[in-house]
Amino acid sequence: MTITQRNSMALIIIAILITILTLLTFLPFILHYSASMKPKLGHFLTPNFIFALLLILYSIVSLISVRMFFFKTNSHEIFFFMLFLATMIFESSRPLIALLRYFNYPDSYIMFLSRTAYFGKICGTNSLFVSALFSSDIETRKLDTPVIVILVLSFLLSSSMPLSDTVLQNSYYKPGFFNYFIFSLIFIDLLTFLIFLINFFQKKNSEYLFLSLSVLLISSGREFSFYFSSVGYFSVGIIFMIAGTILFANKLHGIYKWY
């Protein structure tokens, strides 16, 4: 994948996210001015809907900022970090799950959105992990293979995981092996953190120590915003992710002096 192809893909992803954000933003107003839907507006405007908008907004702003900050680089670390940022859109399917359930849509639709959310979670976790691997000076000419592996693996895992009919407060269906799922992804997050930490000791560069801290902030914030639906938890999560994203971009720029 050339730098031109990567930049084009980034623009396409950003355009899709902006379109979805616009649709979600104006949907409540469309419902409000619809006589048949007006009584249901209060049921639709839940905290989860606001959380989803904020996640998409975080994804869009972060993608645009990172792309502008690293406009000319073909860095694999930045590419997979941008892929992680793009997965926020999949995790923002929570309000649609609640909406479909309120209107008594078939469970197959709700299950599909549930798996979509978990696809984003798995894909994002693996993208951060691969970004850390490439910071360890792994040599590769093409990004096609790791991208395909991440997408296929995320699709297979999210589509095959068992789901129960117990709905969590954040509108996700709870997998039968929920605890194993959580700890497996947390384990990958810890490996990502350790890779940057090992790079710090091997390369004697303090920038990698801050990169490991940024990954810790991003991963922790993502867990808070993914599994908890209260305003307090989500606020902490989004603040951690924003701080981690800024720190990650700045320190990676400091290592390679990319522009």
N, C-alpha and C positions, 0 to 999 in steps of 0.2 A: 504494500500500500504506500503510494507516494505521498508527499506532503500536500500536493494539490487535492488528491483524493480524500485525504484525511480532513482537510479544511472544508471540502464540499460536503462530506458526511456530517461534519459538525454544524454547518449551516442548515442542512436538512433537519437534523435533530432539533436545533433551536427553533426552526420554523414550525415544526410539529408541536413542540411544547407551547409555543406562543399561541398557536391556534386552539389547543386544548384549554389553555388557561383562559382565553377569551370566551370560549363556549361555556366553561364552567362559571365564569364571572357573570355572564349575562343570563344564564339559565334561570336563576331565581327571579329575575325581573320579568322574564317571559312568563313564568308561572304566575307571578303576582298579577299581571295584567290579563291573565286568562281567567274568565269567569268560572270555568269548570274546575280549574286547578287552584284557585285562590284559597279555598279553605285548607288546602294541604300544604301551603307554603311554610307554615310554622313547623310542620313535621320534617320538612326538607332542610331547612336552615339549622342544621345541627353543628356543634363544635367540630365534628369530624369533617364537615364540608369546608369550614374555614381552615382547618389543618391541611387539607388536601391542596387548597389554593396556595397556602404558604409554602408547602413543599414544592409545588410546581414553580412558584415564583423564585424560590431558592435555587432550583435547578436551572432555570432560564438565566437568571442574573449571574450565577456562578459559571455557567458554560460560556456566556458572552465575555465575561471578565477574563477567564482563563484563556480563551481563544485570542483575545486582544493582547493579553500579557505575553503569550507564547506564539505569536502569529507566524513566525518564520521557522520554528523548530519542528523537527520530525521526531521528537522525543517519544519513545514508547511509554515512558512513565506518565507523561502528560496525556497521551491518547487514552490510556486505560483509566486514568483518573477522570477524564471527561466522560468516558463510558459509564463510570460509576455515577457521575452526576446525572446522567440521562436516565438512569434506572429509577430515579425518584418519581417519574411519571407513572410507572407501574404500581408503585406503592400508594399512589393517590387515588386508587380505585375504591377506597373505603366508603366514601359517601354514596357511590353508586350502588354498593352492596346494600346499604341501609335503605336506599330509595327503592330498589327492586323488592326488597323484603316487605316494605310498607305497602306496596301495590300488589303484593301476593303473586309475584312472578314465579315461574317454576324454579325449583331448586337448582336445576341444571345451569341457569344463567348466573345464579349467585355463586355456585361452585366454580364457574369459569372465572369470575372476577376474583374469587379467593385465590385461585391458582395463579392468576395474573399478578396479584400482589406478592405472592411468595416467589414467583419467577423473578420479579424485580429485586427482591431481597437477596436471593441466591446469586443472581447475576452481578449485583453491585458488590457483594462481599468478595466474589471471585475476581472481579475487575481490580479491586484494591490490592488483592493478594498478588496478582500478576504484575501490577504496577511496581510493587515492592521487589519482585523477582528481577525485573529489568533494571532496577537500580543497582543490582549486584553485578553489573557488567556482563549479563548474558548476551551473547551475540546471536542475532537473527536478522535476516534480511527482509522478511515479510511478516506482517501482522495478521494475515488472513487466518493462519492455522490457530493461534491462541484465541482469536475472536470467535471463530467457528466452534472451538472446543467449549468456550465459556457459554455461548448461546445454546448449543445443543445440550450440554450438561445441565444447565439451568432449566431448560425446557423439560428434559426427561425427569429430573428430580421433582419439579413442581407439578407435573402432570401425573406422576405415579404415586405421590404421597397420599396416604389415607386421610380422609377428612370426616369429621363427625358432624352431627347436627347441632352442636353446642356453639352458639355465637358469643364471642367475646364482646366486651364493652366497646372495643374499637372496630366492631363490625366484621371481624375476620372469623372465618370458620376455624375451629381449633383442630389441628391434626391429631390423630390418635397417638402419635409418638412426639407430641409437642415438645416435651422437655429435651428429648434427644435432638430434635431439630434446632432448638435454641442453642444448646451447648455445642453442637457441631459447628454452627456458624460463628459462635463466639471463639471457638478454638481456632478457626481460620483467621479471625481478626487478631488473635494473640500471635499467631505465626507471622502475620503481616507486620505487627509491631516489633517482633523479635528480629525480623530480617533487617529492618532499618537500624535497630539497636546493634546488631552484629556488624553492619556496615560502619557504624560509628566507631566501634573498637578496632576494626580492621584497617579502615582508611584514616583514622585519627582526625576525622573532620566533624566538628561539633554540629554542623548543619544537619547531619543524619540523626543526631539526637533530637533535634527539634522536629524533624520529619516523623520520627517515631512518636513524639508527643502529639503531633497533628493527627496522625492516624488513630491514636488513642482517643482524642477528642471527637473525631468524626465517627468512629465506631460506637463510642459510648452514646453520643447524641442520637445516632441512628436507632440504637436499641430503645432509647427513651421515647422517641417519636413514633416508633413502629409498634411497640407493644402496649403503650399506655395512652389513654385517651383524655386524661385530664389536662386542663389548661396549664397547670404547673409543670407537669412532666414534659408536655410538648414544648413549652417555652424553654425549659432547660435544654432539651434535645436540639432544638433549632439553633439556639445560641452556641452550643458546643460545635455543631456542624459548621456554622458560619465561621467561627473562630478557627477551627481546624482547617477549613478550606483556605482561608487567608494565609495561615501559617505554612501550609503545605506549598502553596504557590510561591510564596516569598522565599522560602528556604531552598526549594528546588531551583529557583532562578538564581539564588546566591551560589549554588554549587557549580552550575554550568554556564552562568552568565548569558542565558538565552534571551533573545528579544523577539 
